[in-house]
Amino acid sequence: MEIGDVWQRVAGVQPEPPNWLVLTTAALALLAILPAPVWRVSRTVVTIAHEGGHGVAALLTRRRLSGIRLHSDTSGLTISSGRPTGPGMILTAAAGYVAPSLLGLGGAALLADGRITALLWISILLLAGMLVMIRNAFGLLAVVLTGALFLVVSWYGGTQVQAAFAYLGVWFLLLAGVRPVIELQAKRRSGGAPDSDADQLSRLTGVSAVLWVALFLVVSLSCLLGGASWLLHWKH
């Protein structure tokens, strides 16, 4: 296949998937989030997006990004250096919990425009960029496997397989972006997350950590409503 053919395939508009596929992938995304045993595994995808959000924010605010670690308990750590206070540090700390939902919203916009293959390849590029900054074995494995799955589906999958995978991924990000915020506040209430992103932001800004959690929740719910509206409106 020539480069021109590849570009046309990636940049082209794909046909609309049937209604049943859109609704089925939404239901499957819920099944990947609600049961606790499944969530303990699927939450790794949210952690990739969360730490990626911290990393992108650090780079955009000209902080020095030293590395990203993803752990098997679905926790993660993004290390950056620069001023310990100020807008750059605040934006970097605030980016994690909203990143999965914002990615889901961006994905929904692409799907609403019929850019299914483009969504898959953009995801591959983002994962490849993140891979460079991974600093532990589990994180390397998680990102490589996720990227390989996107690559296989985008290259070998038929139109309907690509659509199903893309819709499942976007629904998952939109829906899964809400649960970690709720879990965060539950941990904070029990004293289990004294150094959470919200608590760090509280120390940086003087604004209550509860208000930061509320902001995360507003953003994630807004992205869910907006993204779902785009995905389902396309079907009317």
Order of alpha helices (4+ residues) and beta strands (2+ residues): alpha-alpha-alpha-beta-beta-alpha-alpha-alpha-alpha-alpha-alpha-alpha
